[in-house]
Amino acid sequence: MTCAACATRIEKVLNRLPGVQAGVNLAAERAQVTLSGETAPEAVVEAIRKAGFDVPRADLELSISGMTCAACAARLEKVLNRLPGVEAAVNFANERAVLHYQPGLLSPQAAIAAVEKAGFGAIEAGLDIREQERARHAEAWRRDLRQFWIAALLTLPLAAQMPAMLGGWTGDAHHDLIPRWLQLLLATPVQFWIGARFYRGAWSALRGGGANMDVLVALGTSMAWLFSTLVTLLGMHEQHVYFEASAVIITLVLLGKLMEARAKARTGAALDALMRLQPKMARIERDGEVVEVPVATVRPGDLVIVRPGDAVPVDGVVESGRSALNEAMLTGESLPVDKAAGDKVFAATLNGEGLLRCRATGVGASTLLAGIIRMVAQAQGSKAPVQRLADRIAAVFVPVVVAVALFTLAGWWLWSGDFAQALINAVAVLVIACPCALGLATPTAIMVGTGQGARAGMLVKNAEALELAEKVKVLAVDKTGTLTRGEPAVSDLLPATGWTPAALLEAAAALEQGSAHPIAQAVVARARTEGLALQPVEAVQNFGGKGLAGQVGGRTVLAGTPAFLLERGVVLPPGFCDELAAAGRTLVAVAVDQGFAGVLGVADQVREDSARAVARLQARGIRVVMLTGDHEATAAAIAAQVGITDYRAGVLPGDKAAAVKALGAEGVRVGMAGDGINDAPALAAADVSFAIGVGADVAVEAADITLVRNSLDGVADAIDLSRATLAKIRQNLFFAFIYNVLGIPLAALGFLNPVVAGAAMAMSSVSVVSNSLLLRRWRAGR
């Protein structure tokens, strides 16, 4: 594909197939195809090839285990060659299988599964598809660079005589600095050897029933070369020749394509960086020994050893050891995260100074990193609604330009009687027009924007979500797990007369230490944090959600609701608990030997950054509404702490979706931020949904935008990123439209010569891609 017209034509060809929905991204060089079963994948590939394009094949090298003779290799080769679109060769001597296959019809995982089904073992030994693409692009870059320098050397003598001609292509035709026969010899290889790519592209486009930028370049330069050749061969010395125009245009366009390719490669740098994070080797414990093996051979349940300074090779759970891990590559959070037994670790995160023994839970495609890579690739290949106008224009762009060029040729010839002048103006029209800029305006910005988001721990599901995020005016947020940590903790210690806070906490924690209730665990955790030694508890009685009773150190201890203590005959001072109750705390009243000891206040702790995040959102004109199932007092207390004035208390999980729809009925775009689990119906009801912290469970596709780190700050960052990306898209579309709106009329009116027009065309796409690359300066938290 060379321009937006190519992408539009492929899209039309594919969407004409029965049961096919396709979207083509010029910048990413990807077609995303959804099949309903009426059309086979092979037919899609064939349709693309008939349209004059290709779907590059890839190579996969597998290391095979379990073969015992040449017959094993022969049998495995037959199995692999029966897979769709595969040409395979199996070498028994070096225990390798090399597959030449069609991406999209087969994946490396499917090939490995076929080998295992045949009774052998396999791991991927060769480079992955992305590496192959980089190698192919690098080779194409080197080839094009060589051709550019050859074209430049051939064109330089022709360009040397241009300064006197750039003022309007007039002057004495007899004063050529270079003999015309030499000009013909210099210009011809540039036209038909270096420029062969344009003829091939034009032929493929026309054969497929469409037209693209190659048609414009081939037609314009051919007209200039052919006219000049006829003038030279017929000895028409009174006429100018324009060999330098055709040669310089091709050289400049090739230079522009080189610059565009280099810039486009940088738009996918974030995805490449993510893929390079995956460690290649892992140290695992087998039969009492630590061995180093390829990561691809690690299986769930294996015990992985992570040394200080190493990258974690797989997702897992810490079995023993303590350390701090740098998770910035996944979450965007720069501070190390402490890890101990029971904590989760993720592939590609960097271990600190401690040694960790981890049980593998996610390997290969099941890791958080792999899920992030899939989601980023999917988002970068998707198409934003804002691109539809550019697509419609690109579909008719080239035919309209050709018509304008013909009209320019006829008009100038009839008006001036000078065919040469008419021809040159027509050529200028053809080469000034560039649909590439229109086609690259949106996808390059999307690619850079989603890549920056991934680096900051924000995973965008598709381009449409990124576009809609900037339009959010109301954000509904869940309380538990979003504004708060989702874990109860002791927030207040209110001892009775004669008791100290430490003694009150010690008595309550001793009684609660055997309970699995979250509030009991919060009390015990607070006691351990303060270093209290807990006495053993005996004869514990559980009173069904009211409280506990037991013997601690020979004394009877009660802990539970104030009403529970009253039922057991304990006298509470009047109004003792009123202040904590008004603040929305859960109360744990404690009595020892029927004497009131005090009250503990338990609350779900507000995240440190929630208030700042709410303030950032409100500063951007977004109304924040809290939805919670808690009672009014708790909801009011939490809302006040984070600066929210609009909240709904007593909203059950099943009713949150209705609350979101009610907010949307006000005629504004509504976003919903939640933990992606019990908030799923509300997330689905919102125009844009933000799932916070679900990346830890590899549920990276739970919402439109997934925030890997547990912070509402990420929602503000995502909206900022959306606004920055859409601003770049609008700038790009403006540049692309204004370039063509001004350039084509100027060329038709004779104010631009073809060389200047060619240079402008070559730089138009580069300017759009370069503008998109400025998004790489965006940083979260600004």
N, C-alpha and C positions, 0 to 999 in steps of 0.2 A: 504494500500500500504506500502511495506517495502523497496523498492528500485526502481531504475530507470527502471528496466525491467518490474516491475508492471505497472508503468505509461505508458511505451511504448506499453504494451500489451493492456491496456484499450483503448488507443488512436487508435490502429489498429482495435479493436472490434467495436468501435463506428464509425470509418470512413468507415467501411464496410456496415453500414446501409445506405439505399437509402436516398439521400438528406441530409446527415449529415456531418458537418465539425466540428471536435473536436480537442481540445488541452488540454493535461493533465499536471498539474504542481504538481510535487512530494512535493516540499517544502510547498506550500500553501494548499495541499490536496484538489485541486479544478479541476474540468473538466469544461471548457467553451465549450458549444455546440451551434452550429448554425443550425437551422432546416429550410428546404425549404418547408415543408408541407407534404412530402411523408412519414415521420416517425413521430409518435406521441411521445410526451415527455415521456409518460408511457413506451413506447418501449425502450427508451434510458436507463431508470432506470433498466428495466428488463434485458437488455443486459449487463449492468454493473454487476448485481447480478449473471447472468449466468457465467460471467467470473471469479467469485469467490470473488467478492468485494461487498461492500455495499454502499448505499447512505443513510446516517443516517437521520431518520425522526426527526422532531422537534415538540415541543409543543408550543401552542399559547393560552394565556388566555385573553379573552375579557370581559370587563365590559359592560353589556347590559342595556340599558334604554328603557322604553316604554312597557315592558311586564306587563300585568295586571292579567294574570291567567296562570294555568298550560298548557292550550291549546296553549297559545302564545309560551311557551317554547318548546312544542312538535312540533309546526309548524316550528319554527326557527331551531330546531334540524334537521328536514327533509331537509330544505333548505341547511344547511351547509353540511350535509352528501351527497348531490348531487354534491358538488364541487369535482374536480378531486383529488384523493389521500387523501381524508379527512375522519377521523373518529372523530365525534363531539358528545359532551354531553352538554346539556344546563340545568342548575340548576335554577329553578324559585326562590327558597328560597333565595339564595345569589346573584341572578342576575349575574351569571357568565356563560360563555361558554368556554369550554376547547376543543381545536382542536388538534388532533394528525395528522400532515400533512407532506407532502413531499416537502421540499424546492426545488424550481425550477419548480414545478407544481402549486404552490400557493404561494402568498406573503401575509403578514399581511394586506397590503392595499386592496388586492382583497377580502379577507375575510370580512373586515370591509364594503367594498362596497356592498357585498352580503347581509350583515345584514341590511344595510340602505335601500337596494332595497326591502327587505322584510317588511319594515315599522318600523324598530327599530333603535336605536342609539347604537353605539359601539365605544369604545376606547381600545387601547392595555393596558392590566393590568399586563401581565406577563413579564418575561425577554425576551429580544430580542434574535434573533438567535445567534448573536455573543456571548452573555453572556452564552447561552446554550452550545455553542461549548467550551468555556473556562471551564465551569463546567465539561463537559464530558472529556476534556483533563486532567483536574486536577484529576478527579477520576481515569482515566487510569494511570496517573503518580503515584498516591498513591498505586494502585494495583501492578504496575510493581516494585515500590520501595520495597513493602513488599516481592514480589517474589525474588527480587534480594538479599535481606538480608537473606532470607531462603536459597537460592542457595549458598550464600557466606558461611553461617555457615556449610552447608553440604560439601562444596568444600574445606574448610580450612584444615581439616585433610588430605585430599588427596594431597593438594598443599604442605603440610609440608614435604613430601618426595621428592619433585621435585628438590631442589637445586643440589642434586648429579646426577640428570638425565639430566639437561638442557644442559649439554655439548655435547650431541649427542645421548642420549637415549641408552647408553651402560652400562654394569656393571653386577653384579651377581644377577640373577633373584631370588635367594633364600633369599636375604637380604631385603625383603619388610618390611618397618617400620610398616605397618598396614596389618593385615591379609586380604587375597584377598576376602574372603566372606564378610568382613566388607566394603571393598572398593566397592564391588558390591552393598551392601545395601545403601551405601551413594550416589553412582553415579546414581543409577536407578531413584530415584525421580527427580533428577536434569535433567536427560535425558528425561523423559517422562511426568513429571508434569510441572516443570518449563519450559522445552523445548517444551511443547505441542504447543505453539504458532507457532513455526517453522514448525512443522508437519502440522498444519492446513493451514498455509500460503503456504507451498509446495504443499499440496494436492489441494488447490484451484487453484494454478498456473498451475499445471499439468492437472487438469481437464479442465481448460480453454484453454489448448493447448499451454502453455508457460512455462517459468521457471524464477525463481527470486532468490534473495539472500537466502530466506528460504530454497530453494532446496539445495543450497551449504552447508549451516550450518547443515541441517537435514541429508544430505547424509554423510558429513564428520564426524560428531560426532557419527552417528549411526554405521558407519564402525568401528570407534575406540571402541565404547561400545560393539558392537557385537563380535568383535575379542577378546576383553578382557574377555567377558562372556564365550565364548567357551573355551578359555584357562583355565579359572577358573573351569568351570564345568567338563571339561575333565581331570583335574589334570595335566596339562602340566606345571610342575614346572620350566622346563628349559626355558620357554618363558616369556618375559616381558608382563605385562598388562598395559593398557593405560587408565584406568578409570579416572585418574586425568586429562588426556588430554581432554576427552569429557566433563567432568564437568567444568573444568576451561574455556574451549572455550565458552560454553553456558553462564557461569556467566559473562565472559568478554564482550561477545556480548550484553548481556542484559544491562550491565553497559554502554556500548557505546550507546545503544538505549536510555537509560535514559538521558545521557548527550546530545545526539543529539536532543531529544524532548525538553529539557530545552532550548537549544540554538535556535532551530527553533521557539519556542514560542517568544523568544526575537526579532526575525526578523520581527514579525508582531506587535511589540510594538507601532510603530508610528500610525498604523491604530486603534489599541485599544485606544490609547491616544486621537485620534480625536473623537472617538465615545463617550468617557467619557466626552467630553466638553459640549455636548448638555444638557442644563438645563432641569430639570424634571418638574418644576412648573413655572407659569407665573402670574403676577399681572395685571389684566385687569379692565378697567372701564366699568361697566354695570349699567344702570339706576341710574347714578350719584354716585354709590358706587364702591370702589376698592375691588375686590375679588381675592383670590388666587385660581387658577385652574390648572389642569394638562396641560402641553404644548400641548399635543395631542388634546385638545379641543379648542385651539385657532384657529380662522378662519381669512382669509384675510379680512381686514377692521376693525378688533377689535382694540380698543385703548389700548395699552400696556403701563404700568407704569414701568419705570426702575429706581430703587432707587440707590443712591450712593453705590458703591461697589458690586452691583449685576451684574450678567451676563445677557446679552440681550437674551431673550428666542427665538425670531424669527427674521427674516429679516423684515425691515420696514423703514419708513421715519419719521424723527423727525417732530412732529407737534409744539411742544413748549419746551422751556428749552435749556440750554447750558451745555456742559460738554466735557470732553476729554475721549476717549475710547482707551483701549489697544487692538489693533488688531493683536498682534504678533502671536497669535495662528493660524491665517489664512494667514497673509501676511509675517510673519517672520520679520517684521519691529518693532523694540523695542520701538520707540518713540510713545507716545500717539497721537491720531488724534482728533483735535477739531471738535465738532459736534454742529450744531445749526439747527434752523428750516429749513426744506427742504433738509437736508443731509440724506444720507442713512446710516443705521446701520445694522449689521449682527449678526445672532445668534451665541452665545458662546463668543462674544467679551465682555470685562470687562469694566463696567462703572466707571468713576472716581468719582469726588466729587459732580457733579451736578445731579439734577433730570430731567429725560427726559420723555416726553409723545410722544409715537411713534405709528403711524398707521401701523398695520401689513400688509405686502405685500407678504411675502413668509413664509409658515409654513410647518412643517413636511418634506416631501421629496423634497419640492421646495426651501429650504433654500440653501444658498451658502455652508454651512457646509455639508449638505447632499449630494450636488453635488460633493464636494471634496472627501467625503468618498467613494462615488460610483466610482469616477475616480481612486482613489488610489487602491481600491479593484480590479478594472478592470486591472490596470497596473500590480499589483502584481500577478495576475493570468495569465498574458500573457506570451508568449514565445519569447525569442530573437532569431534572425537568427543564432547567434553564437552557439546556443545550438544544432543545427541540427546534427553536427558531433557526439556529445556525444550521441544523441538519436539513431543514426544509430549503433554506437558501442554497446550501451546498449541492443539493440534488439537482438544481436547475442552473447552477452557477456557470459551468463551462459552456453549455449550449448558448446561454445568453451572451457570454463574452465573445464567442465566435460570431454570433449575429452582430454584435456591436462592431467587431473588427471588420466584417464584411461591409457593414454600413459605412464605416469610416473610410475604407478603401474606395467604395463607389462614390461617396460624397466628395472626398478630396480630389479624386480623379476628374469628376464632372466639374467641380468648382475651379480647380487650378489648371487642369489639363496636364499636370505633371504626375505621371504614373509612379515615378520613383518616390516622390514625396508622399503620395497616397499610400504606397506600399510600406514605407518606413513608419508612418503613423499607425497603420494597421498592425504592424509587427509590435510597435510599442504597446498597443492595446492588449495584444495577446500575452506579452511577457510581463506586463505590470499586474495583471490579474492573478490572484493567488488564493485559492480556496483553502490552502493548508492552514493559514492563520485562523480561519473560522473553525476548522476541525480540531485544532490544538488548544483553542482558547479555554475550553472547559476541562477536558480530561487532564491536561498537565497540571492545572491548579488543584484538581481533585487528588491527583497522585501525590503531589507534594504535601497538600493539607492532611490527607489521611496518614501519610508517613510521619509527619510531625506529631500528629495525634498519637500514633502508636508509640513514639519515643517518650511521650508524656503520660503513657498509661491509659490512653483513650482509644477505644477500638470502635470505629465507625462501620456500621453494617453495610451501608450503601451510600451512594452520592445523594440520593433523595433525602435521606435523613440529615446529612450534613447541610443541605440547602434549607430544610425546614427548621433546623435548630435556631437559626438566626431570627426566625419569625415568631418564636415563642414569646408570649406576653404574660402568661400565667403559668407558674410552675407549682404543681401539687407535689408535696414531699411526704413520704412516710416518716413517722417518728422513730420507731424502734429499728435500730440498725442503720439508719440514714442520718438523722440528726443526733442520735445517741449511739452508744457503743453496742446496745443490744444485750448487755450483760449487767445484771443488778450488782450494786456495790454498796457497802455501808457508807453513807454520806454524813450521818449525824450520830453522836453519842450524847445522850441526855441522862446522866445519872441522878438518882434520887438522893435525898439528904443522907449523908453517911457513906456514900459510895463514890468511888473514883471511876473515871471513864475506863481505865484499864481493867479494874475489877469487874465492872459491868460487862465489858466485852469478853473477858476470860470466862465468866460464868455462862454467858449465852453460847459462846463457841464450843465450850466443853460439852454442852447438851446437844448442840447441832452437829457435832463432828461425824456422826454416823448417818446423817440424812443426805439423800441425793437431791433434795429440793433446791432449786437455784438460789433461793433466799438464804437457806442454810449454808450453802457453799460460799455465798458472798460473805457471810458472817465469819466463817472459818478462815477464809482467805484474808480478811482484814486482821484477824488475830495473828495469823502466821506472818503477815507483813510487819506487824509490830513486835514480832519475836516473842510472843507469849507461849508459855509451856502449858499445854492443855491436860488436865487430869482425865483419867478414864471415866466413862459414863456407864451406868448400869441400869437395868430395869426400865428401859426407855419405852414410853407409851406414845403412840401417835393418835391424835384426836381429829383425824379426817379434815385437814385443811384449816383447822383452828389453831393447833399448836402442839407442843411436845411437853412431856413430863418425864423426869428421870432422876437418878441418884448420882450426884457428883461429889466425891470426897465425903460421903456420909450425909450430905445435905440434899434436900428435895428442891429441884430447880424446875421452874415452869418458864416456857417461852412461847409466845404466840400473839394473837391479836389482843388488844385491850379488852375486848368483850370476853375472850377466853379466860383471861385472868379474873374478871369479875365473876364469871360463872363458877370459878374454883374458889371463890371467897376472898380473893385478894382485893384490898382497898387501894384505889388509885387516887392521888390528890386531884381535886377538881381542876379542870382546864390544863392539866399537865401536858397533854399531848396535842392540844389545839393548834399550836403554832406549826408543828411538824405536819399535821394533817392538812392544814391550809396550804402548805407548800407542796402538797401532792406526794409526800413521802409514804412509802409502805411502812407501817409501824410494827416493830417487834418488841412487845412489852415483856419484861423479865421480872420474875419473883424468886426469892430464895427463902425456903422455910416459911412460906406464906407472907413474907415481907417484900413489899415492892422495892425493886432494885433500880429501875429506870427503863428507858425506852431507847431502842436503836432505830434510826431512820434509814431505810433502804431505798435507793433510787437508781434508775438506769442513768448512767453518767452521760452528760452531753459531751460530744466530741469537742476537742479544743478548737478546731477550726470551723465549727458549724456557724458560729455567730459571724465570723469574718466572711464565710461563703454567702450567707444570707445577705449581708450588707453589700457584697459585690453584686449579687443578682439584683437587689433593689436599686443599686446605683445605675444599673443598665436598663432601668424602667420595667423590670419584671416583677410582677406581684407574686409573692410566695405564700402558698396556702398549705398549712400542715394538716394532714389527715391521720388520726390515731383512734385506736379502740379504747384508750384509757379514759377514765372519768374526767370530769371538767377540771377539777383542781390540779391534777397532774398535767393535763394538757396545757392549762394556763401557765403553770410554773415553767414548763419546758419552753413554751412559746416566748415567754418573757425573757428567758435566759439567752435565746438566740436572736431576739429582735423581730419575731413574727407577730403581727397584730391580727391576722386572719387565720383562724384554725377551726377545725371540725372535730369535736370530741365524740367518743362513743360510736365511731364508724367501724363496723365489723369489716374483716377482709373482703367478704363477698359484696359489701356495699361501696367499697372504694371506687370500683369501676363506674357505678352510677354517679358518685360524687364528681368524678373526672368529667363524665359526659355532661353533667349539669354546669360545670365551669365552662365547657366548650360551647354550651348553648348560648353563652353571652356574646358569641360572635368573635372569639379570639382563638388564636392557636394555643393549645394547652400542652405542656410537657408534664411528665410524671417521673419522679425519681424515687426508686425503691430498691430493695435488695434482690429483686428478680426471682424470689421464691414464692412467698405468700402474696406478693403484690402483682403477680402475673396478670390477673384480669384487668387491674387498673393500668398496668403498663401497656397492655394491648389496646385499651380504650383511648389512650392519649394520642395526640398527633405525633409527638416525638417522645420516646421513652428512654430513660437513662437508668441502667441497671448498675448499682454501686456494689463493688466488691465481689461480684459473682465470679470473677476470673479465677479466684482461688479454687473453684470447683470445676474449672474448664467449661463453664456455661457461658462462653463468650458470645453466643448468638442469642442470648435471652432477650435482648432489647435492641432498639435502633442504635444506641450508643452505649457501649459497655465501659465502665470505669474500673480498671483493675484494682486500684487502691480504694480503700474504704474512706472516702472523703467527699462531702458535698461540694468542696472546692472544685472538684473535677467537672461538675456540671457548668459552673461559671466559665471554666477553661474551655469546655466543649463549645459553649455558645460563643465565646470570644474567637475560637478557631473557626467556627462556622462563619462568623461575620468577616473575619480576615480573608477566608477562602472565597466567599461570595464577592467580596470587594475586588479581589484579583480577577475573578471570572468576569465581572462587569467591566473592569478595566481592559481585559484582554478582548472581550467582544467589541468594546468601543474602538479599540485600536484596529481590530480586524475590519470592522465595518467602515470606519472612517477612512482607512487606508484605501479600500476598494472604491468607496463612494467618491473620494477625491481623485484617486490615481487614474481610474479608467476615463473619466471625462477629460482630465488634463492631457492624457495620452491621445484621446480621440481628437482633441482640439489642436494637437500639434505642439503642445508645450513641453513634451518629454521625448527625448530620443530613446531608442531601444536599449542602449547600454545603461543609461540611468534607470530606465524602467526595470531592466533585468536585475540591477543591483538592489533596487528597492524591493522587488519581489523576493529576492534571495534573503533579504534581511527581515522581511515581515514576520516570517515564522519564528526566526531566531529571537526577535524582540518579544513576541508573545511568550515563548518558552522561558526566556530570561526573566520576564516579569513574574511568571509563576514561581520561578526559583527564588525570588525574593521572599517567598513565604517561609523559606528555611530560616529566616531571621526570627520568626515567631517563637515566643517562649511562653510556657504556661505560668500563670500567677501574676501576670503584669496587669 
